[in-house]
Amino acid sequence: MTDRGEYAPRDWSVHPPYLHAPYKSTVARSPNKPLVPLPGTLSEITGPVYGHEALAPNDDDLTKNAVRNGEPLGERIIVTGRVTDENGQGIPGTLVEIWQANAAGRYPHAADQHDAPLDPNFLGAGRCVTDGDGRYRFTTIRPGEYPWGNEFNGWRPAHIHFSLFGPSFLTRLVTQMYFPGDPLLAFDPIVHAIPDEKARQGLVAEFSRETSEAEWALGYIWDIVLRGRGATPAVG
Ligand SMILES: [Fe+2]
């Protein structure tokens, strides 16, 4: 936050522009008139950001929260990291929600017609709230890559969608996390809509042996910065 109690403006050298023609859906959805800046108000900083329903047990464990008749298929992973503000301070109480494809690269949604199997024991959605140090942690299944209609033979790199509600609506972030070494990252027009190479790299999690659990799951660390210099770019 600035000295005047305002959040730093969005840094467009980090975030993708509304229009990035190689990412075809941005052509129709981006504004075609100049934006009208709205002055900030106190309620945007102090107003409530999300409901207060209690988290259910296993909301943060996608390998358990949709089980019907067995364990979900795929490779178990742990994804954890810190949510910080632009000054590196952890942000406690941030609602972190994730959604993702199953191990075969399929979402359980009517719009997803990819010819890959659904998993009756995996919904691909979870949430948690960051602890006093701004830390979040999920147990899930490594998502599969999937084809999409953006271009001929286009495939999305494996990814997990994240939504974060920081202390105000001005610190909401919707973005995506990727996996190290994914060859599809080099071709992905969503990733390449982000103008800055360092910011693109910041969307790739780091493999962590320390976070991995022996005989159980591989671990990945991904830290997220809300607003300001070094902000994690929005990806949608
Ligand atoms: Fe996706």
py3Dmol code that shows the C-alpha trace and the ligand (Angstrom):
import py3Dmol

protein = """\
ATOM      1  CA  MET A   1       0.000   0.000   0.000  1.00  0.00           C
ATOM      2  CA  THR A   2       1.198   3.550  -0.651  1.00  0.00           C
ATOM      3  CA  ASP A   3       1.687   6.210   2.036  1.00  0.00           C
ATOM      4  CA  ARG A   4      -1.757   7.548   1.214  1.00  0.00           C
ATOM      5  CA  GLY A   5      -3.401   4.250   2.088  1.00  0.00           C
ATOM      6  CA  GLU A   6      -3.987   3.294  -1.537  1.00  0.00           C
ATOM      7  CA  TYR A   7      -2.833   0.189  -3.332  1.00  0.00           C
ATOM      8  CA  ALA A   8      -0.212   0.605  -6.010  1.00  0.00           C
ATOM      9  CA  PRO A   9      -1.753   0.748  -9.490  1.00  0.00           C
ATOM     10  CA  ARG A  10      -1.670  -2.361 -11.653  1.00  0.00           C
ATOM     11  CA  ASP A  11       1.717  -2.647 -13.340  1.00  0.00           C
ATOM     12  CA  TRP A  12       1.066  -3.308 -17.028  1.00  0.00           C
ATOM     13  CA  SER A  13       4.680  -4.312 -17.627  1.00  0.00           C
ATOM     14  CA  VAL A  14       3.833  -7.423 -15.584  1.00  0.00           C
ATOM     15  CA  HIS A  15       0.166  -8.156 -16.286  1.00  0.00           C
ATOM     16  CA  PRO A  16      -1.062  -9.292 -19.696  1.00  0.00           C
ATOM     17  CA  PRO A  17      -2.944  -6.691 -21.758  1.00  0.00           C
ATOM     18  CA  TYR A  18      -6.703  -7.136 -22.191  1.00  0.00           C
ATOM     19  CA  LEU A  19      -6.102  -7.784 -25.888  1.00  0.00           C
ATOM     20  CA  HIS A  20      -3.497 -10.316 -27.005  1.00  0.00           C
ATOM     21  CA  ALA A  21      -4.536 -11.496 -30.477  1.00  0.00           C
ATOM     22  CA  PRO A  22      -2.776 -14.910 -30.393  1.00  0.00           C
ATOM     23  CA  TYR A  23      -5.027 -15.722 -27.386  1.00  0.00           C
ATOM     24  CA  LYS A  24      -8.172 -15.644 -29.449  1.00  0.00           C
ATOM     25  CA  SER A  25     -10.859 -15.180 -26.821  1.00  0.00           C
ATOM     26  CA  THR A  26      -9.275 -11.881 -25.768  1.00  0.00           C
ATOM     27  CA  VAL A  27     -10.211 -10.428 -29.174  1.00  0.00           C
ATOM     28  CA  ALA A  28     -13.935 -10.599 -28.407  1.00  0.00           C
ATOM     29  CA  ARG A  29     -13.801  -9.919 -24.690  1.00  0.00           C
ATOM     30  CA  SER A  30     -11.338  -7.013 -24.493  1.00  0.00           C
ATOM     31  CA  PRO A  31     -12.726  -3.458 -24.240  1.00  0.00           C
ATOM     32  CA  ASN A  32     -12.720  -1.545 -27.546  1.00  0.00           C
ATOM     33  CA  LYS A  33     -13.170   1.887 -25.968  1.00  0.00           C
ATOM     34  CA  PRO A  34     -10.723   3.700 -23.681  1.00  0.00           C
ATOM     35  CA  LEU A  35     -11.157   2.793 -20.032  1.00  0.00           C
ATOM     36  CA  VAL A  36     -12.552   5.355 -17.614  1.00  0.00           C
ATOM     37  CA  PRO A  37     -10.460   5.466 -14.434  1.00  0.00           C
ATOM     38  CA  LEU A  38     -12.589   5.349 -11.286  1.00  0.00           C
ATOM     39  CA  PRO A  39     -11.227   6.931  -8.109  1.00  0.00           C
ATOM     40  CA  GLY A  40     -10.795   4.499  -5.243  1.00  0.00           C
ATOM     41  CA  THR A  41     -13.151   4.659  -2.298  1.00  0.00           C
ATOM     42  CA  LEU A  42     -12.734   3.625   1.306  1.00  0.00           C
ATOM     43  CA  SER A  43     -15.239   0.791   0.955  1.00  0.00           C
ATOM     44  CA  GLU A  44     -13.016  -0.928  -1.605  1.00  0.00           C
ATOM     45  CA  ILE A  45     -10.293  -1.161   1.010  1.00  0.00           C
ATOM     46  CA  THR A  46     -12.395  -1.822   4.092  1.00  0.00           C
ATOM     47  CA  GLY A  47     -15.418  -3.746   2.749  1.00  0.00           C
ATOM     48  CA  PRO A  48     -15.834  -7.487   3.324  1.00  0.00           C
ATOM     49  CA  VAL A  49     -14.361  -9.580   0.539  1.00  0.00           C
ATOM     50  CA  TYR A  50     -15.984 -12.970   0.825  1.00  0.00           C
ATOM     51  CA  GLY A  51     -18.459 -14.971   2.842  1.00  0.00           C
ATOM     52  CA  HIS A  52     -17.678 -16.361   6.228  1.00  0.00           C
ATOM     53  CA  GLU A  53     -18.786 -19.927   5.764  1.00  0.00           C
ATOM     54  CA  ALA A  54     -16.492 -22.254   7.686  1.00  0.00           C
ATOM     55  CA  LEU A  55     -14.097 -24.359   5.657  1.00  0.00           C
ATOM     56  CA  ALA A  56     -15.023 -28.023   5.586  1.00  0.00           C
ATOM     57  CA  PRO A  57     -12.471 -30.671   6.510  1.00  0.00           C
ATOM     58  CA  ASN A  58     -10.617 -31.779   3.351  1.00  0.00           C
ATOM     59  CA  ASP A  59     -11.474 -28.584   1.460  1.00  0.00           C
ATOM     60  CA  ASP A  60      -7.699 -28.324   0.972  1.00  0.00           C
ATOM     61  CA  ASP A  61      -7.266 -31.984  -0.003  1.00  0.00           C
ATOM     62  CA  LEU A  62      -8.535 -32.649  -3.519  1.00  0.00           C
ATOM     63  CA  THR A  63      -7.536 -36.306  -3.246  1.00  0.00           C
ATOM     64  CA  LYS A  64     -10.210 -36.720  -0.561  1.00  0.00           C
ATOM     65  CA  ASN A  65     -12.882 -34.047  -0.978  1.00  0.00           C
ATOM     66  CA  ALA A  66     -14.770 -35.695  -3.840  1.00  0.00           C
ATOM     67  CA  VAL A  67     -14.226 -39.383  -3.146  1.00  0.00           C
ATOM     68  CA  ARG A  68     -17.214 -41.588  -4.033  1.00  0.00           C
ATOM     69  CA  ASN A  69     -15.927 -45.117  -4.363  1.00  0.00           C
ATOM     70  CA  GLY A  70     -12.121 -44.971  -4.294  1.00  0.00           C
ATOM     71  CA  GLU A  71      -9.063 -42.788  -4.621  1.00  0.00           C
ATOM     72  CA  PRO A  72      -8.641 -40.439  -7.584  1.00  0.00           C
ATOM     73  CA  LEU A  73      -6.230 -41.610 -10.278  1.00  0.00           C
ATOM     74  CA  GLY A  74      -2.972 -39.833 -10.967  1.00  0.00           C
ATOM     75  CA  GLU A  75       0.132 -38.610  -9.218  1.00  0.00           C
ATOM     76  CA  ARG A  76      -0.408 -37.099  -5.761  1.00  0.00           C
ATOM     77  CA  ILE A  77       1.254 -33.713  -5.277  1.00  0.00           C
ATOM     78  CA  ILE A  78       1.497 -31.097  -2.537  1.00  0.00           C
ATOM     79  CA  VAL A  79       1.345 -27.453  -3.615  1.00  0.00           C
ATOM     80  CA  THR A  80       2.258 -24.868  -1.023  1.00  0.00           C
ATOM     81  CA  GLY A  81       3.669 -21.360  -0.753  1.00  0.00           C
ATOM     82  CA  ARG A  82       3.262 -17.912   0.730  1.00  0.00           C
ATOM     83  CA  VAL A  83       0.897 -15.145  -0.269  1.00  0.00           C
ATOM     84  CA  THR A  84       2.592 -11.791   0.307  1.00  0.00           C
ATOM     85  CA  ASP A  85       1.947  -8.134  -0.353  1.00  0.00           C
ATOM     86  CA  GLU A  86       4.239  -5.984  -2.457  1.00  0.00           C
ATOM     87  CA  ASN A  87       6.598  -5.570   0.519  1.00  0.00           C
ATOM     88  CA  GLY A  88       7.034  -9.278   1.166  1.00  0.00           C
ATOM     89  CA  GLN A  89       4.729  -9.354   4.181  1.00  0.00           C
ATOM     90  CA  GLY A  90       2.689 -12.539   4.447  1.00  0.00           C
ATOM     91  CA  ILE A  91      -1.056 -11.944   4.137  1.00  0.00           C
ATOM     92  CA  PRO A  92      -2.930 -14.017   6.712  1.00  0.00           C
ATOM     93  CA  GLY A  93      -6.582 -14.852   6.149  1.00  0.00           C
ATOM     94  CA  THR A  94      -6.383 -14.845   2.339  1.00  0.00           C
ATOM     95  CA  LEU A  95      -8.975 -17.127   0.789  1.00  0.00           C
ATOM     96  CA  VAL A  96      -7.162 -19.268  -1.789  1.00  0.00           C
ATOM     97  CA  GLU A  97      -9.374 -21.247  -4.168  1.00  0.00           C
ATOM     98  CA  ILE A  98      -8.074 -23.601  -6.851  1.00  0.00           C
ATOM     99  CA  TRP A  99      -9.574 -25.558  -9.724  1.00  0.00           C
ATOM    100  CA  GLN A 100      -7.927 -27.865 -12.218  1.00  0.00           C
ATOM    101  CA  ALA A 101      -8.320 -30.701 -14.710  1.00  0.00           C
ATOM    102  CA  ASN A 102      -7.934 -34.311 -13.576  1.00  0.00           C
ATOM    103  CA  ALA A 103      -4.862 -36.430 -14.323  1.00  0.00           C
ATOM    104  CA  ALA A 104      -6.175 -37.131 -17.830  1.00  0.00           C
ATOM    105  CA  GLY A 105      -6.625 -33.435 -18.628  1.00  0.00           C
ATOM    106  CA  ARG A 106     -10.423 -33.344 -18.291  1.00  0.00           C
ATOM    107  CA  TYR A 107     -12.727 -31.028 -16.301  1.00  0.00           C
ATOM    108  CA  PRO A 108     -16.049 -32.373 -14.982  1.00  0.00           C
ATOM    109  CA  HIS A 109     -17.947 -29.637 -16.834  1.00  0.00           C
ATOM    110  CA  ALA A 110     -20.466 -29.910 -19.658  1.00  0.00           C
ATOM    111  CA  ALA A 111     -18.397 -27.499 -21.752  1.00  0.00           C
ATOM    112  CA  ASP A 112     -15.357 -29.791 -21.611  1.00  0.00           C
ATOM    113  CA  GLN A 113     -15.761 -32.298 -24.422  1.00  0.00           C
ATOM    114  CA  HIS A 114     -12.144 -33.450 -24.531  1.00  0.00           C
ATOM    115  CA  ASP A 115     -12.066 -37.171 -25.311  1.00  0.00           C
ATOM    116  CA  ALA A 116     -10.365 -38.162 -22.042  1.00  0.00           C
ATOM    117  CA  PRO A 117     -11.835 -40.005 -19.055  1.00  0.00           C
ATOM    118  CA  LEU A 118     -13.569 -38.316 -16.155  1.00  0.00           C
ATOM    119  CA  ASP A 119     -12.574 -39.472 -12.695  1.00  0.00           C
ATOM    120  CA  PRO A 120     -15.579 -40.208 -10.459  1.00  0.00           C
ATOM    121  CA  ASN A 121     -13.440 -39.545  -7.393  1.00  0.00           C
ATOM    122  CA  PHE A 122     -11.985 -36.203  -8.423  1.00  0.00           C
ATOM    123  CA  LEU A 123     -13.796 -32.887  -8.716  1.00  0.00           C
ATOM    124  CA  GLY A 124     -10.681 -30.732  -9.080  1.00  0.00           C
ATOM    125  CA  ALA A 125     -11.751 -27.905  -6.752  1.00  0.00           C
ATOM    126  CA  GLY A 126     -10.435 -26.901  -3.346  1.00  0.00           C
ATOM    127  CA  ARG A 127      -9.889 -23.966  -1.030  1.00  0.00           C
ATOM    128  CA  CYS A 128      -8.037 -22.922   2.087  1.00  0.00           C
ATOM    129  CA  VAL A 129      -7.232 -19.800   4.071  1.00  0.00           C
ATOM    130  CA  THR A 130      -3.634 -18.658   4.584  1.00  0.00           C
ATOM    131  CA  ASP A 131      -2.143 -18.980   8.071  1.00  0.00           C
ATOM    132  CA  GLY A 132      -0.527 -16.236  10.146  1.00  0.00           C
ATOM    133  CA  ASP A 133       2.530 -16.209   7.867  1.00  0.00           C
ATOM    134  CA  GLY A 134       0.480 -16.044   4.662  1.00  0.00           C
ATOM    135  CA  ARG A 135       1.070 -19.714   3.898  1.00  0.00           C
ATOM    136  CA  TYR A 136      -1.328 -21.962   1.979  1.00  0.00           C
ATOM    137  CA  ARG A 137      -1.130 -25.683   1.272  1.00  0.00           C
ATOM    138  CA  PHE A 138      -3.059 -28.126  -0.920  1.00  0.00           C
ATOM    139  CA  THR A 139      -2.851 -31.836  -1.552  1.00  0.00           C
ATOM    140  CA  THR A 140      -4.053 -32.715  -5.034  1.00  0.00           C
ATOM    141  CA  ILE A 141      -3.420 -34.720  -8.215  1.00  0.00           C
ATOM    142  CA  ARG A 142      -1.027 -33.464 -10.876  1.00  0.00           C
ATOM    143  CA  PRO A 143      -3.304 -32.113 -13.628  1.00  0.00           C
ATOM    144  CA  GLY A 144      -2.966 -33.392 -17.189  1.00  0.00           C
ATOM    145  CA  GLU A 145      -2.370 -31.200 -20.226  1.00  0.00           C
ATOM    146  CA  TYR A 146      -5.393 -30.743 -22.476  1.00  0.00           C
ATOM    147  CA  PRO A 147      -6.103 -29.608 -26.042  1.00  0.00           C
ATOM    148  CA  TRP A 148      -7.959 -26.374 -26.686  1.00  0.00           C
ATOM    149  CA  GLY A 149      -9.435 -24.746 -29.754  1.00  0.00           C
ATOM    150  CA  ASN A 150      -7.294 -21.605 -29.785  1.00  0.00           C
ATOM    151  CA  GLU A 151      -5.181 -22.857 -32.669  1.00  0.00           C
ATOM    152  CA  PHE A 152      -4.612 -26.085 -34.612  1.00  0.00           C
ATOM    153  CA  ASN A 153      -3.053 -28.716 -32.326  1.00  0.00           C
ATOM    154  CA  GLY A 154      -2.974 -26.287 -29.412  1.00  0.00           C
ATOM    155  CA  TRP A 155      -2.456 -27.793 -25.959  1.00  0.00           C
ATOM    156  CA  ARG A 156      -2.464 -26.030 -22.602  1.00  0.00           C
ATOM    157  CA  PRO A 157       0.518 -26.732 -20.359  1.00  0.00           C
ATOM    158  CA  ALA A 158      -0.415 -28.514 -17.123  1.00  0.00           C
ATOM    159  CA  HIS A 159      -1.793 -25.861 -14.793  1.00  0.00           C
ATOM    160  CA  ILE A 160      -3.771 -25.123 -11.664  1.00  0.00           C
ATOM    161  CA  HIS A 161      -6.144 -22.135 -11.628  1.00  0.00           C
ATOM    162  CA  PHE A 162      -5.913 -19.934  -8.522  1.00  0.00           C
ATOM    163  CA  SER A 163      -8.250 -17.264  -7.176  1.00  0.00           C
ATOM    164  CA  LEU A 164      -7.087 -15.211  -4.197  1.00  0.00           C
ATOM    165  CA  PHE A 165      -8.976 -12.757  -2.081  1.00  0.00           C
ATOM    166  CA  GLY A 166      -6.493 -10.601  -0.178  1.00  0.00           C
ATOM    167  CA  PRO A 167      -7.595  -7.992   2.333  1.00  0.00           C
ATOM    168  CA  SER A 168      -9.739  -6.089  -0.187  1.00  0.00           C
ATOM    169  CA  PHE A 169     -11.332  -6.435  -3.612  1.00  0.00           C
ATOM    170  CA  LEU A 170      -8.388  -4.492  -4.995  1.00  0.00           C
ATOM    171  CA  THR A 171      -6.125  -7.369  -4.009  1.00  0.00           C
ATOM    172  CA  ARG A 172      -8.157 -10.074  -5.743  1.00  0.00           C
ATOM    173  CA  LEU A 173      -6.061 -12.086  -8.154  1.00  0.00           C
ATOM    174  CA  VAL A 174      -7.089 -14.809 -10.613  1.00  0.00           C
ATOM    175  CA  THR A 175      -4.115 -16.587 -12.124  1.00  0.00           C
ATOM    176  CA  GLN A 176      -2.564 -19.931 -13.041  1.00  0.00           C
ATOM    177  CA  MET A 177       0.348 -21.981 -11.723  1.00  0.00           C
ATOM    178  CA  TYR A 178       2.515 -24.118 -14.020  1.00  0.00           C
ATOM    179  CA  PHE A 179       5.001 -26.966 -13.562  1.00  0.00           C
ATOM    180  CA  PRO A 180       8.768 -26.762 -14.113  1.00  0.00           C
ATOM    181  CA  GLY A 181      10.108 -28.240 -17.333  1.00  0.00           C
ATOM    182  CA  ASP A 182       6.773 -28.353 -19.163  1.00  0.00           C
ATOM    183  CA  PRO A 183       7.612 -28.220 -22.907  1.00  0.00           C
ATOM    184  CA  LEU A 184       4.206 -26.683 -23.690  1.00  0.00           C
ATOM    185  CA  LEU A 185       5.077 -23.474 -21.831  1.00  0.00           C
ATOM    186  CA  ALA A 186       7.148 -22.349 -24.828  1.00  0.00           C
ATOM    187  CA  PHE A 187       4.075 -22.371 -27.073  1.00  0.00           C
ATOM    188  CA  ASP A 188       1.292 -21.181 -24.782  1.00  0.00           C
ATOM    189  CA  PRO A 189      -0.318 -17.908 -25.948  1.00  0.00           C
ATOM    190  CA  ILE A 190      -1.879 -17.335 -22.519  1.00  0.00           C
ATOM    191  CA  VAL A 191       1.532 -17.407 -20.842  1.00  0.00           C
ATOM    192  CA  HIS A 192       3.082 -15.342 -23.638  1.00  0.00           C
ATOM    193  CA  ALA A 193       0.451 -12.628 -23.292  1.00  0.00           C
ATOM    194  CA  ILE A 194       2.474 -11.657 -20.209  1.00  0.00           C
ATOM    195  CA  PRO A 195       5.000  -9.123 -21.494  1.00  0.00           C
ATOM    196  CA  ASP A 196       7.770  -9.746 -18.989  1.00  0.00           C
ATOM    197  CA  GLU A 197       9.899 -12.917 -19.049  1.00  0.00           C
ATOM    198  CA  LYS A 198      10.611 -12.759 -15.311  1.00  0.00           C
ATOM    199  CA  ALA A 199       6.899 -12.432 -14.581  1.00  0.00           C
ATOM    200  CA  ARG A 200       6.210 -15.448 -16.835  1.00  0.00           C
ATOM    201  CA  GLN A 201       8.803 -17.479 -14.956  1.00  0.00           C
ATOM    202  CA  GLY A 202       7.148 -16.437 -11.716  1.00  0.00           C
ATOM    203  CA  LEU A 203       4.111 -18.522 -12.650  1.00  0.00           C
ATOM    204  CA  VAL A 204       6.177 -21.727 -12.647  1.00  0.00           C
ATOM    205  CA  ALA A 205       6.291 -23.594  -9.349  1.00  0.00           C
ATOM    206  CA  GLU A 206       9.534 -24.964  -7.988  1.00  0.00           C
ATOM    207  CA  PHE A 207       9.949 -28.662  -7.271  1.00  0.00           C
ATOM    208  CA  SER A 208      10.810 -29.158  -3.609  1.00  0.00           C
ATOM    209  CA  ARG A 209      12.243 -32.350  -2.150  1.00  0.00           C
ATOM    210  CA  GLU A 210      11.716 -30.964   1.341  1.00  0.00           C
ATOM    211  CA  THR A 211       8.012 -30.493   0.653  1.00  0.00           C
ATOM    212  CA  SER A 212       7.688 -33.938  -0.913  1.00  0.00           C
ATOM    213  CA  GLU A 213       6.480 -36.678   1.409  1.00  0.00           C
ATOM    214  CA  ALA A 214       8.286 -40.021   1.196  1.00  0.00           C
ATOM    215  CA  GLU A 215       6.216 -42.847  -0.301  1.00  0.00           C
ATOM    216  CA  TRP A 216       3.313 -40.435  -0.745  1.00  0.00           C
ATOM    217  CA  ALA A 217       3.508 -37.232  -2.818  1.00  0.00           C
ATOM    218  CA  LEU A 218       5.860 -34.879  -4.687  1.00  0.00           C
ATOM    219  CA  GLY A 219       6.033 -31.312  -3.415  1.00  0.00           C
ATOM    220  CA  TYR A 220       5.959 -27.979  -5.243  1.00  0.00           C
ATOM    221  CA  ILE A 221       6.401 -24.474  -3.877  1.00  0.00           C
ATOM    222  CA  TRP A 222       4.732 -21.487  -5.473  1.00  0.00           C
ATOM    223  CA  ASP A 223       4.732 -18.042  -3.852  1.00  0.00           C
ATOM    224  CA  ILE A 224       2.229 -15.382  -4.887  1.00  0.00           C
ATOM    225  CA  VAL A 225       2.609 -11.594  -4.657  1.00  0.00           C
ATOM    226  CA  LEU A 226      -0.529  -9.450  -4.618  1.00  0.00           C
ATOM    227  CA  ARG A 227      -0.138  -6.001  -6.232  1.00  0.00           C
ATOM    228  CA  GLY A 228       2.889  -3.785  -6.688  1.00  0.00           C
ATOM    229  CA  ARG A 229       6.391  -4.448  -7.954  1.00  0.00           C
ATOM    230  CA  GLY A 230       7.039  -8.129  -8.584  1.00  0.00           C
ATOM    231  CA  ALA A 231       3.309  -8.889  -8.531  1.00  0.00           C
ATOM    232  CA  THR A 232       2.214 -12.286  -9.729  1.00  0.00           C
ATOM    233  CA  PRO A 233       0.528 -11.620 -13.090  1.00  0.00           C
ATOM    234  CA  ALA A 234      -3.188 -12.143 -13.549  1.00  0.00           C
ATOM    235  CA  VAL A 235      -3.933 -15.024 -15.945  1.00  0.00           C
ATOM    236  CA  GLY A 236      -7.413 -15.867 -17.089  1.00  0.00           C
TER     237      GLY A 236
END
"""
ligand_1 = """\
1
LIG
Fe -7.619 -24.750 -17.280
"""
view = py3Dmol.view(width=600, height=400)
view.addModel(protein, "pdb")
view.setStyle({"model": 0}, {"cartoon": {"style": "trace"}})
view.addModel(ligand_1, "xyz")
view.setStyle({"model": 1}, {"stick": {}})
view.zoomTo()
view.show()
